[in-house]
């Protein structure tokens, strides 16, 4: 059973979303204020948060930032009537995984929710063991020679794509689309390079001369097979 927390103050819209998304394998918990949403998150576990930005007791962005400060990796879809490019950028930079402006199609919302649930589902395979590394994406536990390494959500997504495609060169465009999904067009040009550098700093013995996460100039990156 996958559990979705919906924080939306418009009662009619909230009920419509619940009817659209609910099913035999999906459970929806509806809140109408920030306070109710915070309480639900503190007292329960959810696979996805759908969060209205403009709520009667404050901004959903404040809750989103608090969630990310706690290093929670729960996928978050923002709902808002604010459709200016700057509003979308602020939402994504605050840690949102997707951003949907009102009015929207419930069918489109359902498709985006399903995409986030698939993306957030834990791998059913064992940890990937290679070259002294242990990458367990199901439990978000990453080790180098037995030593635990802390990775951000973005670093985890990039590492997973590269390791699952090790030996293949992935272009910058592909990585941007797959790591940032629908927000790729709003990501700063150097965001991928910065994330790669941070991964190298954490994983490579000599980050300036990487053995594993290599640049293929003019194309993109690869996790080298040694």
Secondary structure, DSSP 8 states (H G I E B T S, - for coil): -EEEEEE-S-HHHHHHHHHHH-BTTEEEEEESSHHHHHHHHHH---SEEEEESEETTEEHHHHHHHHHHTT---EEEEEES--SHHHHHHHHHTT-SEEEESS--HHHHHHHHHHHHHHHS--SS--EEETTEEEETTTTEEEETTEEE---HHHHHHHHHHHHTTTS-EEHHHHHHHHHGGGGGGS-TTHHHHHHHHHHHHH-SSGGG-SSEEEETTTEEEE---
